Structure formats: structure tokens, C-alpha cells
């Protein structure tokens, strides 16, 4: 997606240690109309998977998941990272290491909103090592639902996430793919 | 807003201790098209305030803030509850007690995305005691920006948030207002 590539090159900042700062358009500030364009692009890319539900992880996955759900006309569930008191005692819970935070995070979904028979599309902000998305996949499997696709706003090609997720046999799409980052700059896949 | 009232009465569950469970349409699962209707309603209610920016608090404020920003055509900033490594060292930070979590939470905004001269509309999921929203107000004041309105999907009339925020002198709007909750049921303002 051309606009995502331009935003990364114009406003993304490489902070070292594999960290890309895109706070101005994804992780802290969001332009809702651009995020809607992303949702429409995911809808086009996944038009053939017949998703009945979108699953994302709080926090920064929520905006693209909502706009994709809006474009597709399907509900969105966001996995929580701490169990709210409103959740039932029995939940689907998995642990995923967070590269950017350097800690393990919990991903929790209530069985009320992720059910057997659902066709689930995962939408998240980053596809990097793939560990968060693989955590979401485990939640889908635990629920007896079917994973039908994985979409990320930005992919970091060099962190191996696609290789980890490819054996799942579903389409994996990112709106921009970074092949290399260093103090000199950011290089995107054509 | 009639549909919000219906959803609360049909799908909301009172869990005791002043806690309303609305996970099926706000706090865990979201129907994006309904959330878009909420964003359009906030846009109508705040049409005269000329907001240039929407501020919310992660996590459950993000969905209504995004759809309101989409309808209004203004950017959204979500205050973080823990400082990501992508944020600069110098930030606006305030502490707000969370009723539902029983702890104090930090609310953090980067000075990069909340600036002097901005006209800021706060959108959040709940207006209860008002402490989270008052925390967002302090961040706006610290940035030298101007608060122009406060919108919440659901107001709990009996927790005093409106009384706390009214002296700020800006319009306060909620899409449904609960006047009483107990094991017998939920009573909404007409």
C-alpha cells in the first residue's frame, strides 16, 4: 500500500534494537481516515476468505481491526492483556513474548465471543517475530474456531514472523514490508 | 441514543459493586457499524465545538474515539497507561484512580501529539466517577491545549462524574445514562 510506505519513510523513526517508532500514525496518534483506507485494503486483500470475525490484540491492533471490521461488516474481538473483572472465570489464555517490551504478555479471550465454527481473520499493527499473532492463533484453536487469514499494517521481514506463521496455510498480508532498518534508514520491499 | 439504551438493557449485566458488564458490545467485542453510529452521534452532538483533535484513554476508549474521529475528520490520540519505549523521555503524565481495577493508573501522552492551541474533545467508553476523564483533562491542560467537550458511550449518573467535570464549563454528553443498577435490573434516564 503506497500511502503506508510513504508514511513509514516520512514519519517512521528507527530507534535501534529493531524498534521502529510509528507513534505519529499507529501507536499513539491515529488518522482515522487513513486507518479506514487500511481497513478497506485488508477487506480487498481478504475478500475471498469469508471471515465472520476479526481478532486482534489490544492496544494498537484495535484501530485497524475496527476499520477492517467496519469495511467487512463483521464483529471485532480484542484479546485483553490482563483479565478484566467483567470476564468469566473460565477463559482462553495464552502467553506470548513481547519483543518490544522485553516481557511475556498474556493474551486472554472470553469463550463468549470466540466460538467454534467462526472463521477468524487476525488483524494487528505489526508482524515482526510473529509471537503475538501466534498467541492469537492458539486462542482461535483453543476455541475450536478456524483461522482464515492474517493481516498486519507493517511487516518486519527480517524478524522471521512470516516463516513462523506460513505453515498455518492461510494468506498472510501486510500493507508495507520492511526488509532492513538501521541508523542509515529504512528499506521497504517494492 | 436509543440503540445504546437497548443494548444495555438487553446485553448489559450488573455484576455488583457498581460494575456493569458490557463486554459484548464495548469492552471486549465490538460491532464496528454500531460503533460508527456512536461516532456519528458524537459528531452531531459536538458539531459546534470545532474540535481539532480527539483524546481518549487506551483500551476501550479507542474504538469510539476512532469512529468519532472518522466521522469528524480529525486525528485521534490515545493516552497510554504504560510508557512505550518509542516515547520520548519528556512526556505528560498523570495518575488517575481506576474504580473498576481498584488501582491507580498512569495516563501518558507525548508532547509530540498534544500541542498548545489544539481544541480537544475527550471521548471515552464510560463516564463514572470521572477520574479517568479528569486525568485526560489534566494532560490537555499540561499541554496548553483547550478542552472543548467530553463524550462517553455510557454514563453512570450515580457515581458523580458529571458533578466533578461540570465546573470545566464544556458540554458533557453521554449516549445512555444509567440512574440506578442493582440485582433487580438497570434503570436508564429517559
Boltz contact constraints between the chains, C-beta under 6 A:
constraints:
  - contact:
      token1: [A, 21]
      token2: [B, 86]
      max_distance: 6.0
  - contact:
      token1: [A, 23]
      token2: [B, 86]
      max_distance: 6.0
  - contact:
      token1: [A, 28]
      token2: [B, 113]
      max_distance: 6.0
  - contact:
      token1: [A, 29]
      token2: [B, 75]
      max_distance: 6.0
  - contact:
      token1: [A, 29]
      token2: [B, 77]
      max_distance: 6.0
  - contact:
      token1: [A, 29]
      token2: [B, 113]
      max_distance: 6.0
  - contact:
      token1: [A, 30]
      token2: [B, 76]
      max_distance: 6.0
  - contact:
      token1: [A, 31]
      token2: [B, 75]
      max_distance: 6.0
  - contact:
      token1: [A, 32]
      token2: [B, 66]
      max_distance: 6.0
  - contact:
      token1: [A, 32]
      token2: [B, 69]
      max_distance: 6.0
  - contact:
      token1: [A, 32]
      token2: [B, 70]
      max_distance: 6.0
  - contact:
      token1: [A, 32]
      token2: [B, 76]
      max_distance: 6.0
  - contact:
      token1: [A, 36]
      token2: [B, 70]
      max_distance: 6.0
  - contact:
      token1: [A, 58]
      token2: [B, 59]
      max_distance: 6.0
  - contact:
      token1: [A, 59]
      token2: [B, 58]
      max_distance: 6.0
  - contact:
      token1: [A, 59]
      token2: [B, 59]
      max_distance: 6.0
  - contact:
      token1: [A, 62]
      token2: [B, 62]
      max_distance: 6.0
  - contact:
      token1: [A, 63]
      token2: [B, 66]
      max_distance: 6.0
  - contact:
      token1: [A, 66]
      token2: [B, 32]
      max_distance: 6.0
  - contact:
      token1: [A, 66]
      token2: [B, 63]
      max_distance: 6.0
  - contact:
      token1: [A, 66]
      token2: [B, 66]
      max_distance: 6.0
  - contact:
      token1: [A, 69]
      token2: [B, 32]
      max_distance: 6.0
  - contact:
      token1: [A, 70]
      token2: [B, 32]
      max_distance: 6.0
  - contact:
      token1: [A, 70]
      token2: [B, 36]
      max_distance: 6.0
  - contact:
      token1: [A, 75]
      token2: [B, 29]
      max_distance: 6.0
  - contact:
      token1: [A, 75]
      token2: [B, 31]
      max_distance: 6.0
  - contact:
      token1: [A, 76]
      token2: [B, 30]
      max_distance: 6.0
  - contact:
      token1: [A, 76]
      token2: [B, 32]
      max_distance: 6.0
  - contact:
      token1: [A, 77]
      token2: [B, 29]
      max_distance: 6.0
  - contact:
      token1: [A, 86]
      token2: [B, 21]
      max_distance: 6.0
  - contact:
      token1: [A, 86]
      token2: [B, 23]
      max_distance: 6.0
  - contact:
      token1: [A, 113]
      token2: [B, 28]
      max_distance: 6.0
  - contact:
      token1: [A, 113]
      token2: [B, 29]
      max_distance: 6.0
